[in-house]
Amino acid sequence: LSKEHRMAIDFNQNYFQLFELDNSFDVNYESLEKKYLSFQKSFHPDKFVNASDQEKRISLQIISYINEAYETLKNDYLKSIYLLKINGYEIDDQNTTISDPDFLMHQMELREELEEIEKSESTEIKKIFLEKINKYKIDCLNDFKENFNKQLYDKASKKVKEMKFYISIENEIVRMD
């Protein structure tokens, strides 16, 4: 096999197909990791230092695609968006406003609680709040999976938007330290 044959990869495959995984939220992380390491061995640009410029470019494109796929499948939030996308349901990541009045109220309450925590500077209170946010996030993920598996993509996308909110709160807490 020539190098060019070994460097062939189908960019039309979705990330799950690329890693030979089921199109499912529940990814076998061991298989994902093994396949990723195998790709790294085959396509890493260091393997192509003596190759032509074209082969170097191709190896970079391939490894970029593999890295993007890997990072997406490893991250619950990105994987959720991607699952909706490959099922024909696009989420505008910039426009994630939620019109549900109950959730808006919930957001305001959490923001107020976060402000109080910032003022208190107590690591114990921060830790408890972070656990609470994490629980909300896990509930969100479970609701996403349930709705996604029932092909209720509107409801599933709503859960992705809620998840984004919890992630942003989580990031704010982490930044406090």
PyMOL commands that place a pseudoatom at each C-alpha (Angstrom):
pseudoatom trace, name=CA, resn=LEU, resi=1, chain=A, elem=C, hetatm=0, pos=[0.000, 0.000, 0.000]
pseudoatom trace, name=CA, resn=SER, resi=2, chain=A, elem=C, hetatm=0, pos=[1.300, 3.416, -0.917]
pseudoatom trace, name=CA, resn=LYS, resi=3, chain=A, elem=C, hetatm=0, pos=[1.221, 6.259, 1.588]
pseudoatom trace, name=CA, resn=GLU, resi=4, chain=A, elem=C, hetatm=0, pos=[-1.613, 7.907, -0.284]
pseudoatom trace, name=CA, resn=HIS, resi=5, chain=A, elem=C, hetatm=0, pos=[-3.787, 4.809, 0.085]
pseudoatom trace, name=CA, resn=ARG, resi=6, chain=A, elem=C, hetatm=0, pos=[-3.048, 4.606, 3.781]
pseudoatom trace, name=CA, resn=MET, resi=7, chain=A, elem=C, hetatm=0, pos=[-3.927, 8.288, 4.114]
pseudoatom trace, name=CA, resn=ALA, resi=8, chain=A, elem=C, hetatm=0, pos=[-7.410, 7.882, 2.666]
pseudoatom trace, name=CA, resn=ILE, resi=9, chain=A, elem=C, hetatm=0, pos=[-10.240, 8.784, 4.978]
pseudoatom trace, name=CA, resn=ASP, resi=10, chain=A, elem=C, hetatm=0, pos=[-13.878, 9.422, 4.094]
pseudoatom trace, name=CA, resn=PHE, resi=11, chain=A, elem=C, hetatm=0, pos=[-14.756, 12.994, 5.126]
pseudoatom trace, name=CA, resn=ASN, resi=12, chain=A, elem=C, hetatm=0, pos=[-18.387, 12.248, 4.245]
pseudoatom trace, name=CA, resn=GLN, resi=13, chain=A, elem=C, hetatm=0, pos=[-18.664, 9.886, 7.191]
pseudoatom trace, name=CA, resn=ASN, resi=14, chain=A, elem=C, hetatm=0, pos=[-20.136, 11.305, 10.329]
pseudoatom trace, name=CA, resn=TYR, resi=15, chain=A, elem=C, hetatm=0, pos=[-17.990, 11.227, 13.463]
pseudoatom trace, name=CA, resn=PHE, resi=16, chain=A, elem=C, hetatm=0, pos=[-19.639, 8.073, 14.768]
pseudoatom trace, name=CA, resn=GLN, resi=17, chain=A, elem=C, hetatm=0, pos=[-18.990, 6.225, 11.502]
pseudoatom trace, name=CA, resn=LEU, resi=18, chain=A, elem=C, hetatm=0, pos=[-15.408, 7.493, 11.471]
pseudoatom trace, name=CA, resn=PHE, resi=19, chain=A, elem=C, hetatm=0, pos=[-14.804, 5.933, 14.893]
pseudoatom trace, name=CA, resn=GLU, resi=20, chain=A, elem=C, hetatm=0, pos=[-16.963, 2.876, 14.070]
pseudoatom trace, name=CA, resn=LEU, resi=21, chain=A, elem=C, hetatm=0, pos=[-19.445, 3.667, 16.855]
pseudoatom trace, name=CA, resn=ASP, resi=22, chain=A, elem=C, hetatm=0, pos=[-23.234, 3.605, 17.025]
pseudoatom trace, name=CA, resn=ASN, resi=23, chain=A, elem=C, hetatm=0, pos=[-25.014, 6.935, 16.460]
pseudoatom trace, name=CA, resn=SER, resi=24, chain=A, elem=C, hetatm=0, pos=[-25.881, 7.093, 20.113]
pseudoatom trace, name=CA, resn=PHE, resi=25, chain=A, elem=C, hetatm=0, pos=[-25.376, 9.428, 23.033]
pseudoatom trace, name=CA, resn=ASP, resi=26, chain=A, elem=C, hetatm=0, pos=[-23.833, 6.580, 25.016]
pseudoatom trace, name=CA, resn=VAL, resi=27, chain=A, elem=C, hetatm=0, pos=[-20.423, 6.199, 23.431]
pseudoatom trace, name=CA, resn=ASN, resi=28, chain=A, elem=C, hetatm=0, pos=[-18.056, 3.360, 24.275]
pseudoatom trace, name=CA, resn=TYR, resi=29, chain=A, elem=C, hetatm=0, pos=[-15.180, 5.550, 25.438]
pseudoatom trace, name=CA, resn=GLU, resi=30, chain=A, elem=C, hetatm=0, pos=[-12.710, 2.667, 25.455]
pseudoatom trace, name=CA, resn=SER, resi=31, chain=A, elem=C, hetatm=0, pos=[-13.365, 2.005, 21.754]
pseudoatom trace, name=CA, resn=LEU, resi=32, chain=A, elem=C, hetatm=0, pos=[-13.245, 5.728, 21.027]
pseudoatom trace, name=CA, resn=GLU, resi=33, chain=A, elem=C, hetatm=0, pos=[-9.871, 6.031, 22.744]
pseudoatom trace, name=CA, resn=LYS, resi=34, chain=A, elem=C, hetatm=0, pos=[-8.391, 2.962, 21.011]
pseudoatom trace, name=CA, resn=LYS, resi=35, chain=A, elem=C, hetatm=0, pos=[-9.513, 4.126, 17.572]
pseudoatom trace, name=CA, resn=TYR, resi=36, chain=A, elem=C, hetatm=0, pos=[-8.233, 7.649, 18.273]
pseudoatom trace, name=CA, resn=LEU, resi=37, chain=A, elem=C, hetatm=0, pos=[-4.785, 6.351, 19.228]
pseudoatom trace, name=CA, resn=SER, resi=38, chain=A, elem=C, hetatm=0, pos=[-4.768, 4.167, 16.135]
pseudoatom trace, name=CA, resn=PHE, resi=39, chain=A, elem=C, hetatm=0, pos=[-5.608, 7.210, 13.966]
pseudoatom trace, name=CA, resn=GLN, resi=40, chain=A, elem=C, hetatm=0, pos=[-2.870, 9.196, 15.689]
pseudoatom trace, name=CA, resn=LYS, resi=41, chain=A, elem=C, hetatm=0, pos=[-0.340, 6.474, 14.828]
pseudoatom trace, name=CA, resn=SER, resi=42, chain=A, elem=C, hetatm=0, pos=[-1.432, 6.427, 11.192]
pseudoatom trace, name=CA, resn=PHE, resi=43, chain=A, elem=C, hetatm=0, pos=[-2.018, 10.084, 10.423]
pseudoatom trace, name=CA, resn=HIS, resi=44, chain=A, elem=C, hetatm=0, pos=[0.013, 12.209, 12.806]
pseudoatom trace, name=CA, resn=PRO, resi=45, chain=A, elem=C, hetatm=0, pos=[1.918, 14.908, 10.845]
pseudoatom trace, name=CA, resn=ASP, resi=46, chain=A, elem=C, hetatm=0, pos=[5.216, 13.753, 12.443]
pseudoatom trace, name=CA, resn=LYS, resi=47, chain=A, elem=C, hetatm=0, pos=[4.899, 10.584, 10.352]
pseudoatom trace, name=CA, resn=PHE, resi=48, chain=A, elem=C, hetatm=0, pos=[4.964, 12.708, 7.207]
pseudoatom trace, name=CA, resn=VAL, resi=49, chain=A, elem=C, hetatm=0, pos=[8.013, 14.918, 7.786]
pseudoatom trace, name=CA, resn=ASN, resi=50, chain=A, elem=C, hetatm=0, pos=[9.692, 13.492, 4.670]
pseudoatom trace, name=CA, resn=ALA, resi=51, chain=A, elem=C, hetatm=0, pos=[6.500, 13.393, 2.609]
pseudoatom trace, name=CA, resn=SER, resi=52, chain=A, elem=C, hetatm=0, pos=[5.527, 15.758, -0.192]
pseudoatom trace, name=CA, resn=ASP, resi=53, chain=A, elem=C, hetatm=0, pos=[3.842, 19.060, 0.671]
pseudoatom trace, name=CA, resn=GLN, resi=54, chain=A, elem=C, hetatm=0, pos=[0.542, 17.661, -0.600]
pseudoatom trace, name=CA, resn=GLU, resi=55, chain=A, elem=C, hetatm=0, pos=[0.812, 14.590, 1.660]
pseudoatom trace, name=CA, resn=LYS, resi=56, chain=A, elem=C, hetatm=0, pos=[1.680, 16.829, 4.615]
pseudoatom trace, name=CA, resn=ARG, resi=57, chain=A, elem=C, hetatm=0, pos=[-1.389, 18.972, 3.883]
pseudoatom trace, name=CA, resn=ILE, resi=58, chain=A, elem=C, hetatm=0, pos=[-3.600, 15.906, 3.589]
pseudoatom trace, name=CA, resn=SER, resi=59, chain=A, elem=C, hetatm=0, pos=[-2.279, 14.456, 6.844]
pseudoatom trace, name=CA, resn=LEU, resi=60, chain=A, elem=C, hetatm=0, pos=[-3.004, 17.783, 8.579]
pseudoatom trace, name=CA, resn=GLN, resi=61, chain=A, elem=C, hetatm=0, pos=[-6.552, 17.862, 7.196]
pseudoatom trace, name=CA, resn=ILE, resi=62, chain=A, elem=C, hetatm=0, pos=[-7.126, 14.279, 8.268]
pseudoatom trace, name=CA, resn=ILE, resi=63, chain=A, elem=C, hetatm=0, pos=[-5.714, 14.733, 11.765]
pseudoatom trace, name=CA, resn=SER, resi=64, chain=A, elem=C, hetatm=0, pos=[-7.732, 17.948, 12.207]
pseudoatom trace, name=CA, resn=TYR, resi=65, chain=A, elem=C, hetatm=0, pos=[-10.917, 16.103, 11.227]
pseudoatom trace, name=CA, resn=ILE, resi=66, chain=A, elem=C, hetatm=0, pos=[-10.066, 13.226, 13.571]
pseudoatom trace, name=CA, resn=ASN, resi=67, chain=A, elem=C, hetatm=0, pos=[-9.292, 15.590, 16.464]
pseudoatom trace, name=CA, resn=GLU, resi=68, chain=A, elem=C, hetatm=0, pos=[-12.514, 17.521, 15.950]
pseudoatom trace, name=CA, resn=ALA, resi=69, chain=A, elem=C, hetatm=0, pos=[-14.515, 14.286, 15.821]
pseudoatom trace, name=CA, resn=TYR, resi=70, chain=A, elem=C, hetatm=0, pos=[-12.771, 12.946, 18.923]
pseudoatom trace, name=CA, resn=GLU, resi=71, chain=A, elem=C, hetatm=0, pos=[-13.311, 16.143, 20.935]
pseudoatom trace, name=CA, resn=THR, resi=72, chain=A, elem=C, hetatm=0, pos=[-16.975, 16.225, 19.904]
pseudoatom trace, name=CA, resn=LEU, resi=73, chain=A, elem=C, hetatm=0, pos=[-17.672, 12.604, 20.839]
pseudoatom trace, name=CA, resn=LYS, resi=74, chain=A, elem=C, hetatm=0, pos=[-15.863, 12.988, 24.180]
pseudoatom trace, name=CA, resn=ASN, resi=75, chain=A, elem=C, hetatm=0, pos=[-17.875, 16.051, 25.225]
pseudoatom trace, name=CA, resn=ASP, resi=76, chain=A, elem=C, hetatm=0, pos=[-21.530, 15.495, 26.207]
pseudoatom trace, name=CA, resn=TYR, resi=77, chain=A, elem=C, hetatm=0, pos=[-22.645, 18.986, 25.203]
pseudoatom trace, name=CA, resn=LEU, resi=78, chain=A, elem=C, hetatm=0, pos=[-20.903, 18.959, 21.789]
pseudoatom trace, name=CA, resn=LYS, resi=79, chain=A, elem=C, hetatm=0, pos=[-22.022, 15.382, 21.170]
pseudoatom trace, name=CA, resn=SER, resi=80, chain=A, elem=C, hetatm=0, pos=[-25.651, 16.365, 21.877]
pseudoatom trace, name=CA, resn=ILE, resi=81, chain=A, elem=C, hetatm=0, pos=[-25.521, 19.189, 19.332]
pseudoatom trace, name=CA, resn=TYR, resi=82, chain=A, elem=C, hetatm=0, pos=[-23.810, 16.884, 16.828]
pseudoatom trace, name=CA, resn=LEU, resi=83, chain=A, elem=C, hetatm=0, pos=[-26.396, 14.108, 17.259]
pseudoatom trace, name=CA, resn=LEU, resi=84, chain=A, elem=C, hetatm=0, pos=[-29.175, 16.575, 16.540]
pseudoatom trace, name=CA, resn=LYS, resi=85, chain=A, elem=C, hetatm=0, pos=[-27.243, 17.938, 13.549]
pseudoatom trace, name=CA, resn=ILE, resi=86, chain=A, elem=C, hetatm=0, pos=[-26.703, 14.557, 11.878]
pseudoatom trace, name=CA, resn=ASN, resi=87, chain=A, elem=C, hetatm=0, pos=[-30.411, 13.906, 12.351]
pseudoatom trace, name=CA, resn=GLY, resi=88, chain=A, elem=C, hetatm=0, pos=[-31.218, 17.054, 10.390]
pseudoatom trace, name=CA, resn=TYR, resi=89, chain=A, elem=C, hetatm=0, pos=[-31.848, 19.310, 13.388]
pseudoatom trace, name=CA, resn=GLU, resi=90, chain=A, elem=C, hetatm=0, pos=[-29.470, 22.281, 13.501]
pseudoatom trace, name=CA, resn=ILE, resi=91, chain=A, elem=C, hetatm=0, pos=[-28.995, 24.285, 16.673]
pseudoatom trace, name=CA, resn=ASP, resi=92, chain=A, elem=C, hetatm=0, pos=[-27.769, 27.834, 16.304]
pseudoatom trace, name=CA, resn=ASP, resi=93, chain=A, elem=C, hetatm=0, pos=[-25.107, 27.809, 19.019]
pseudoatom trace, name=CA, resn=GLN, resi=94, chain=A, elem=C, hetatm=0, pos=[-25.103, 31.629, 19.171]
pseudoatom trace, name=CA, resn=ASN, resi=95, chain=A, elem=C, hetatm=0, pos=[-28.843, 32.001, 19.551]
pseudoatom trace, name=CA, resn=THR, resi=96, chain=A, elem=C, hetatm=0, pos=[-29.686, 29.822, 22.513]
pseudoatom trace, name=CA, resn=THR, resi=97, chain=A, elem=C, hetatm=0, pos=[-32.362, 31.935, 24.141]
pseudoatom trace, name=CA, resn=ILE, resi=98, chain=A, elem=C, hetatm=0, pos=[-34.924, 29.993, 26.068]
pseudoatom trace, name=CA, resn=SER, resi=99, chain=A, elem=C, hetatm=0, pos=[-38.476, 31.304, 26.101]
pseudoatom trace, name=CA, resn=ASP, resi=100, chain=A, elem=C, hetatm=0, pos=[-39.771, 28.969, 28.829]
pseudoatom trace, name=CA, resn=PRO, resi=101, chain=A, elem=C, hetatm=0, pos=[-40.816, 31.304, 31.698]
pseudoatom trace, name=CA, resn=ASP, resi=102, chain=A, elem=C, hetatm=0, pos=[-40.185, 28.640, 34.352]
pseudoatom trace, name=CA, resn=PHE, resi=103, chain=A, elem=C, hetatm=0, pos=[-36.637, 28.064, 33.162]
pseudoatom trace, name=CA, resn=LEU, resi=104, chain=A, elem=C, hetatm=0, pos=[-36.028, 31.822, 32.894]
pseudoatom trace, name=CA, resn=MET, resi=105, chain=A, elem=C, hetatm=0, pos=[-37.109, 32.161, 36.531]
pseudoatom trace, name=CA, resn=HIS, resi=106, chain=A, elem=C, hetatm=0, pos=[-34.847, 29.255, 37.448]
pseudoatom trace, name=CA, resn=GLN, resi=107, chain=A, elem=C, hetatm=0, pos=[-31.945, 30.979, 35.627]
pseudoatom trace, name=CA, resn=MET, resi=108, chain=A, elem=C, hetatm=0, pos=[-32.520, 34.212, 37.523]
pseudoatom trace, name=CA, resn=GLU, resi=109, chain=A, elem=C, hetatm=0, pos=[-32.613, 32.379, 40.854]
pseudoatom trace, name=CA, resn=LEU, resi=110, chain=A, elem=C, hetatm=0, pos=[-29.352, 30.579, 40.093]
pseudoatom trace, name=CA, resn=ARG, resi=111, chain=A, elem=C, hetatm=0, pos=[-27.702, 33.828, 38.973]
pseudoatom trace, name=CA, resn=GLU, resi=112, chain=A, elem=C, hetatm=0, pos=[-28.760, 35.493, 42.245]
pseudoatom trace, name=CA, resn=GLU, resi=113, chain=A, elem=C, hetatm=0, pos=[-27.430, 32.532, 44.190]
pseudoatom trace, name=CA, resn=LEU, resi=114, chain=A, elem=C, hetatm=0, pos=[-24.171, 32.779, 42.252]
pseudoatom trace, name=CA, resn=GLU, resi=115, chain=A, elem=C, hetatm=0, pos=[-23.873, 36.471, 43.166]
pseudoatom trace, name=CA, resn=GLU, resi=116, chain=A, elem=C, hetatm=0, pos=[-24.302, 35.612, 46.836]
pseudoatom trace, name=CA, resn=ILE, resi=117, chain=A, elem=C, hetatm=0, pos=[-21.621, 32.944, 46.566]
pseudoatom trace, name=CA, resn=GLU, resi=118, chain=A, elem=C, hetatm=0, pos=[-19.235, 35.435, 44.946]
pseudoatom trace, name=CA, resn=LYS, resi=119, chain=A, elem=C, hetatm=0, pos=[-19.770, 37.771, 47.896]
pseudoatom trace, name=CA, resn=SER, resi=120, chain=A, elem=C, hetatm=0, pos=[-19.349, 35.046, 50.516]
pseudoatom trace, name=CA, resn=GLU, resi=121, chain=A, elem=C, hetatm=0, pos=[-16.036, 33.673, 49.182]
pseudoatom trace, name=CA, resn=SER, resi=122, chain=A, elem=C, hetatm=0, pos=[-16.766, 30.402, 50.984]
pseudoatom trace, name=CA, resn=THR, resi=123, chain=A, elem=C, hetatm=0, pos=[-15.217, 27.410, 49.208]
pseudoatom trace, name=CA, resn=GLU, resi=124, chain=A, elem=C, hetatm=0, pos=[-17.681, 25.062, 50.928]
pseudoatom trace, name=CA, resn=ILE, resi=125, chain=A, elem=C, hetatm=0, pos=[-20.709, 26.990, 49.641]
pseudoatom trace, name=CA, resn=LYS, resi=126, chain=A, elem=C, hetatm=0, pos=[-19.103, 27.113, 46.178]
pseudoatom trace, name=CA, resn=LYS, resi=127, chain=A, elem=C, hetatm=0, pos=[-18.568, 23.361, 46.249]
pseudoatom trace, name=CA, resn=ILE, resi=128, chain=A, elem=C, hetatm=0, pos=[-22.193, 22.671, 47.250]
pseudoatom trace, name=CA, resn=PHE, resi=129, chain=A, elem=C, hetatm=0, pos=[-23.476, 25.033, 44.532]
pseudoatom trace, name=CA, resn=LEU, resi=130, chain=A, elem=C, hetatm=0, pos=[-21.225, 23.382, 41.942]
pseudoatom trace, name=CA, resn=GLU, resi=131, chain=A, elem=C, hetatm=0, pos=[-22.617, 19.962, 42.924]
pseudoatom trace, name=CA, resn=LYS, resi=132, chain=A, elem=C, hetatm=0, pos=[-26.143, 21.330, 42.549]
pseudoatom trace, name=CA, resn=ILE, resi=133, chain=A, elem=C, hetatm=0, pos=[-25.341, 22.721, 39.073]
pseudoatom trace, name=CA, resn=ASN, resi=134, chain=A, elem=C, hetatm=0, pos=[-23.737, 19.408, 38.118]
pseudoatom trace, name=CA, resn=LYS, resi=135, chain=A, elem=C, hetatm=0, pos=[-26.891, 17.555, 39.184]
pseudoatom trace, name=CA, resn=TYR, resi=136, chain=A, elem=C, hetatm=0, pos=[-28.993, 19.887, 37.023]
pseudoatom trace, name=CA, resn=LYS, resi=137, chain=A, elem=C, hetatm=0, pos=[-26.612, 19.214, 34.137]
pseudoatom trace, name=CA, resn=ILE, resi=138, chain=A, elem=C, hetatm=0, pos=[-26.866, 15.432, 34.595]
pseudoatom trace, name=CA, resn=ASP, resi=139, chain=A, elem=C, hetatm=0, pos=[-30.669, 15.656, 34.726]
pseudoatom trace, name=CA, resn=CYS, resi=140, chain=A, elem=C, hetatm=0, pos=[-30.514, 17.718, 31.540]
pseudoatom trace, name=CA, resn=LEU, resi=141, chain=A, elem=C, hetatm=0, pos=[-28.342, 15.106, 29.819]
pseudoatom trace, name=CA, resn=ASN, resi=142, chain=A, elem=C, hetatm=0, pos=[-30.712, 12.324, 30.855]
pseudoatom trace, name=CA, resn=ASP, resi=143, chain=A, elem=C, hetatm=0, pos=[-33.705, 14.308, 29.584]
pseudoatom trace, name=CA, resn=PHE, resi=144, chain=A, elem=C, hetatm=0, pos=[-31.813, 15.002, 26.354]
pseudoatom trace, name=CA, resn=LYS, resi=145, chain=A, elem=C, hetatm=0, pos=[-31.100, 11.274, 25.852]
pseudoatom trace, name=CA, resn=GLU, resi=146, chain=A, elem=C, hetatm=0, pos=[-34.708, 10.325, 26.562]
pseudoatom trace, name=CA, resn=ASN, resi=147, chain=A, elem=C, hetatm=0, pos=[-36.099, 12.936, 24.146]
pseudoatom trace, name=CA, resn=PHE, resi=148, chain=A, elem=C, hetatm=0, pos=[-33.453, 12.241, 21.504]
pseudoatom trace, name=CA, resn=ASN, resi=149, chain=A, elem=C, hetatm=0, pos=[-34.097, 8.493, 21.613]
pseudoatom trace, name=CA, resn=LYS, resi=150, chain=A, elem=C, hetatm=0, pos=[-37.821, 9.179, 21.105]
pseudoatom trace, name=CA, resn=GLN, resi=151, chain=A, elem=C, hetatm=0, pos=[-36.876, 11.489, 18.175]
pseudoatom trace, name=CA, resn=LEU, resi=152, chain=A, elem=C, hetatm=0, pos=[-38.397, 14.467, 20.022]
pseudoatom trace, name=CA, resn=TYR, resi=153, chain=A, elem=C, hetatm=0, pos=[-35.743, 16.802, 18.648]
pseudoatom trace, name=CA, resn=ASP, resi=154, chain=A, elem=C, hetatm=0, pos=[-37.458, 20.058, 19.708]
pseudoatom trace, name=CA, resn=LYS, resi=155, chain=A, elem=C, hetatm=0, pos=[-37.495, 18.930, 23.325]
pseudoatom trace, name=CA, resn=ALA, resi=156, chain=A, elem=C, hetatm=0, pos=[-33.979, 17.504, 23.036]
pseudoatom trace, name=CA, resn=SER, resi=157, chain=A, elem=C, hetatm=0, pos=[-32.668, 20.812, 21.644]
pseudoatom trace, name=CA, resn=LYS, resi=158, chain=A, elem=C, hetatm=0, pos=[-34.314, 22.669, 24.530]
pseudoatom trace, name=CA, resn=LYS, resi=159, chain=A, elem=C, hetatm=0, pos=[-32.295, 20.474, 26.899]
pseudoatom trace, name=CA, resn=VAL, resi=160, chain=A, elem=C, hetatm=0, pos=[-29.089, 21.311, 24.998]
pseudoatom trace, name=CA, resn=LYS, resi=161, chain=A, elem=C, hetatm=0, pos=[-29.817, 25.016, 25.479]
pseudoatom trace, name=CA, resn=GLU, resi=162, chain=A, elem=C, hetatm=0, pos=[-30.434, 24.451, 29.183]
pseudoatom trace, name=CA, resn=MET, resi=163, chain=A, elem=C, hetatm=0, pos=[-27.203, 22.454, 29.382]
pseudoatom trace, name=CA, resn=LYS, resi=164, chain=A, elem=C, hetatm=0, pos=[-25.323, 25.388, 27.869]
pseudoatom trace, name=CA, resn=PHE, resi=165, chain=A, elem=C, hetatm=0, pos=[-26.650, 27.604, 30.648]
pseudoatom trace, name=CA, resn=TYR, resi=166, chain=A, elem=C, hetatm=0, pos=[-25.479, 25.176, 33.355]
pseudoatom trace, name=CA, resn=ILE, resi=167, chain=A, elem=C, hetatm=0, pos=[-22.061, 24.902, 31.712]
pseudoatom trace, name=CA, resn=SER, resi=168, chain=A, elem=C, hetatm=0, pos=[-21.725, 28.689, 31.688]
pseudoatom trace, name=CA, resn=ILE, resi=169, chain=A, elem=C, hetatm=0, pos=[-22.621, 28.855, 35.403]
pseudoatom trace, name=CA, resn=GLU, resi=170, chain=A, elem=C, hetatm=0, pos=[-20.143, 26.048, 36.079]
pseudoatom trace, name=CA, resn=ASN, resi=171, chain=A, elem=C, hetatm=0, pos=[-17.421, 27.976, 34.219]
pseudoatom trace, name=CA, resn=GLU, resi=172, chain=A, elem=C, hetatm=0, pos=[-18.160, 31.113, 36.202]
pseudoatom trace, name=CA, resn=ILE, resi=173, chain=A, elem=C, hetatm=0, pos=[-17.758, 29.214, 39.470]
pseudoatom trace, name=CA, resn=VAL, resi=174, chain=A, elem=C, hetatm=0, pos=[-14.479, 27.679, 38.331]
pseudoatom trace, name=CA, resn=ARG, resi=175, chain=A, elem=C, hetatm=0, pos=[-13.212, 31.119, 37.267]
pseudoatom trace, name=CA, resn=MET, resi=176, chain=A, elem=C, hetatm=0, pos=[-13.841, 32.432, 40.792]
pseudoatom trace, name=CA, resn=ASP, resi=177, chain=A, elem=C, hetatm=0, pos=[-10.918, 30.428, 42.138]
for i in range(1, 177): cmd.bond("trace and resi %d" % i, "trace and resi %d" % (i + 1))
show_as sticks, trace
zoom trace
